């Protein structure tokens, strides 16, 4: 072989080697879950044809089987859907996150129903960073037990993580005041978090974006939000309508696996030298117990919470001689019973309850803690209200009388509109001050007619569910409450 051929072959070999080096890429895998809501173990999943799926024990087997550099994140909402979630107020979920272990978890809207003291205990029980970048206390100070951002290592790469909670996607970038907290504008807090992460050496920036489960974030929300501001490589969201990843400028947006029946596996393509993200592969993985198995250590942790929950929710709280249906002939015996309990406990002239409060009725016979939670799953607390009779009558007209239950009042409707209201068998006295008991969900809106008309109001901090339990404890057995509280008449 002459010198010219040898030189050509050497050049070809070098070119092939260089091409192979350029083609070689690094990958990082992020497993993401959200809205677990207290679902700890595998169950038969109707959406998966009745197959047994879900839970942290299955997830850990899937996670441990991944051989590439990896981390796991959760976007919050930890306790509302199951008895064990309600009982532990998220502690059972946090124990599972610790045991996997996850690299970080974000606070969701659900956790913001906890008092600051409860949330602090939950965060302090965590061995992983708990993130809440746009969350403040009512004092305008950030909770020192939460993190605004964190840099974690995975495969030698520095991954910057932060989170924002979006209370109302339809009204974005506005401060939102809650009972115990303030959610600051998401754009402002995003800029602060990204700068802190860049200053901390983060090569990849990942946002955990939690949306209020009671609302929806349309694609336009993400496009408008991400069109301006600092560069974010990846947004992982719990918004259910995000069915597949999409890009807004240079930012990828992808969904997390929801309700612990699924996990999202996000495989990031990275440049070798800079660590910059160049591509994304996304998979929605059903957590099939038959496919992945279940981790024994997680099963032991879950078993303890499961036994404690079963014992607690089997406790008897009372007895009913008759069933109290959720709805019957245009009324709600279950809601009427709850209204009577509120009035009795609060020692007020009357009580008002939205028919959206009860989720189910009660069967006749023994009433347990579990059936109490099933019937009244919301964490509504009782508010005391003082209001003049004329203001009360106007407020009742603005409350859609067909969608409420009352105790100590009788409402007369004509063609669905309030015609008059009575108390103790007589019309409301305009100048008289009436004392009411209502759930805070009924007065949570500052534009609510009842709240705006009240002379005084204060929150008892006692859950409606607890008040109903107290009512059961005061009497050996109950029957059906008196009906005829809302009288409907049709026009001629």
Secondary structure, DSSP 8 states (H G I E B T S, - for coil): --HHHHHHHHHHHHHHHHHHHHH--EEEEEEEEE--TT--S-EEEGGGTTEEE-SHHHHHHHHHH--SSEEEEE----SSSSHHHHHHTTHHHHHHHHHHT-SEEE--GGGGGS-HHHHHHHHHT-SSEEE-TTEEETTS---TTSBSEEEEEETTEEEEEEEEEES-GGG-S--EE-SSEEE--HHHHHHHHHHHHHHTT-SEEEEEEEE-TTS---HHHHHHHHHSSS--SEEEE--TT--S-EEETTEEEEE-EETTTEEEEEEEEE-TTT--EEEEEEEEEE-BHHHH---HHHHHHHHHHHHHHHHHHT-EEEEESS-B-S-BTTB-HHHHHHHHHHHHHHT-SEEEEETTS-SS-B-SEEEEHHHHHHH--S--EEEEEEEEHHHHHHHHHTT-GGGEEEES-EEEEETTEEEEEEETTEE--TT-EEEEEEEGGGS-STT-HHHHH-SEEEEEEEEHHHHHHHHHHTSS-B-------EEEE---
